[in-house]
Amino acid sequence: MEKNRVENSAKHWEQIQKWLYEGEETIYTYGLLLDMVVLTTRRIVLIDRTLFGREKGILSIPYSRIDSIGLYVKGFWNRANVLEIRTKGKTYELEFKRGTDCQGVYRWLSCLICE
């Protein structure tokens, strides 16, 4: 797990620590256009922020509650790629900044929900 700390933004790593519970570890953190998504050993955490960086909401989805995921890689002129997370009640769209390894996120999430 120590290798993952290097790959994550230090700012994101610090922000998620207060939301983790005992025994839970962060696998990866990813900055979205305005938000942040965190993969932990037990759940995916979505942190919604305002334009000024203040947290305005947090959502936790246990991996066992995710029905399916989809990755939509946009064309050359678009700014972002979209990862869809579908649960029984809702579909969440995560817009990743251009240059983010969204395929890596998709692979990790696939492994975690298919266990």
N, C-alpha and C positions, 0 to 999 in steps of 0.2 A: 504493500500500500504506500510506502514511502515515496516510490517513484511517482505516484499520482499527484503528490503535493507539488512537485516541480511543474507538472503540466497544468495545474489549476492556477487561476489568478489569485494572488495573495489576498486581494481585497474581497473577492467572493468567498474565499476560504474562511476569512474572519467573520463575515456576515452570517454564515450558516451555522457557526458553532453554537450560538445561543438557542437555535431551534432543534438541535440534536438531543436525543435522550440517551441515558446510560447504555453503553454497549453498541450504539449505532455509530457507524463510520461513514465518512464521505468518500465516495468513489470518484466522482467528477463534479465539477461545477462549470456551468456554461453561461455566459452573458448573452442575453437576447437583445432585441432592439431597445426595449426599455426595461425588461424584466430579467430574471435569472432563474435557471432551472438547475436543480441539484439531484444527482443520483446518489442515494445512500445504499447501505447494505439491506435496508428494509422497505424503502419507499422512494417515490419521486416527489420532490418538493418544488413547488412553483412559487416564487416570490415576485409579487407585482409591485412595481415602484412608480413613483411620480417622476416627472421630468427633472425634479431637483434631487433625485436620489433617495428620497425618504420612502420607507416601506409603507405601502398602503393596504397590503393584504398578503396572506400566505395560505397555500392550499397543499395538503398532503394527500397523495394517492398511493395506497399500498399496491405493490406489484400484483398481488392476487386479484385486485379489482379492475385491472386493465384488461379489456376484452381484445383490443387490437391496436396496432399502430400503423401509421402510413407516413412515408417520406415523399415529399414533392419538391424536386429540385427545379428551381425556376430557370428561365432562360438567361441569356447573356446580359440583358439590360436591367433585369430586376435586381433589387438590393438584397433580397433575402430568400432563404429556403424555408419550407414549412414542414414541421413534424406534427402529425395529428396523433393525439392519444384519445382513444375511445373507451369510455366506461359505459355501464348500462344507462346512466342518466344523462351523460353529456359528452360532447366532443370538445377537446381542448386543442387549440392551434398555437404552436410555438413557432414564432418567426425568428430564425437564426440570422445573424449578421453574415454578410458575404465573407468567405474565408474561414468560417467556423467549420470544424469537422463534423457536420451534421450526420454524415454517414456513419461516423464513429459512434455518435450518440445513438443512432438507430440500432447499430450492432450491439452495443452494450445493453440497451433497453430490451432488445429481442432476447438476449441471453437471460436477463433477469426475469422477464415475464414468462418465459417458456420453461423455467425450471420446474 
